[in-house]
Amino acid sequence: MPQFILKKDHIRLISVLSAAITSLPFIGGAVGGIYVWFSPNVMLASAIALRSVVLFNLLGIAVMLLCLYRKRWLCSTLCPTGWCCHHVSERAYRTRSIRTSANIGKWIAVFTITTAIFGYPLLLWIDPLVFFTGFFTIFRFEDLSLPVIVSLSFFPFLLLTQRVFPHSWCGRICPLGGLQDMLWTLRSAFYRNFGKKITESSRQNGFTRRELLVSVSGLLAGGFLNTVKSKQQNQTIRPPAALDTPQFETICLRCGNCVRACPTHIIKRNTAPADWYAWMTPCIDFTDGYCLSDCTVCGTVCPSGAISPFTISAKKILPIGKACIEIENCLLQIPEECNRCKSVCVYDAIKITAVTGTKVLPQLDETRCVGCGACAQICPEKIIQIKLK
């Protein structure tokens, strides 16, 4: 009987299939979109921007350490986008190449990390694992307008470019690959210079002049955004524990993990044309459901920290909005007996109190209301709306 030997190509194929399965829209919980957590690029930039790490960041840290041990370990073992780009490039129509020897991916990685120092990691969304995972949310078939389809099609577009410029993404443009190259360079420089004087060849393994200019540009851009965008106000209802609007819109990867994981499907993608900077970021839509009081999954699956992890008890003090009741149209004005909004509120934020004589009306305690939307869903007259707090 022939013996099966697990080869490197088999491991990569298993990784691609695992990434595809866990990226499907019906795979919820912490497993959905888990491959984004393997990116050291996302882990490092978000950790610097937020000055904190969470448990799942250990995946990115582990990969980063493996990349110090073996050059581009993630590319050669786990990356599903790299595997797809390689096989498309091998079957390319032409053999053109990008006319530059520069590693643009390094510049993108350096720029992202330096802007993260001020809390605004620009270009963080340019990550092959984000492209791959985010693409699969297109199969939710919700609000698939042409702009949304185009926004979710970075991955197939990337594969098409490899038909014309084979191996250009992995070799020249990918910031995740560029970051791994820098890690390997630092590791090589450390071993070369440990206990020795710095030689001219070791200096060449450090930052080049171009990378230094990119770093300075990143610092200037991050400082500018920190000054300008911090003055903006939130205009969209976000999931619980979401960062303030300016930082949220920059750190959010648009990966779709929270959209995929939400059990009541109230987390949608922001497709308001006027809000272009927040395009495709998650927002709350209470049309078909409400935020469950015992659900914390959106904070668990967010790989960038745009939505911070939170507990069920903390959810009571993390309002996403507040209920607004049109008292004049309430059934109790007729009067007709109704107390559905009060009975469904698990936060005890709505009371039915006497107003004049025998008339009673719902009264909202804004200090208790978190804007979960349960009352708006159950109200038979639809006179309750959830608005920004």
Beta strands, then each sheet from edge to edge (+ up, - down):
strand 1: 267-269
strand 2: 282-284
strand 3: 322-325
strand 4: 350-356
strand 5: 359-364
strand 6: 384-387
sheet 1: 1+ 2-
sheet 2: 3+ 6-
sheet 3: 4+ 5-
end
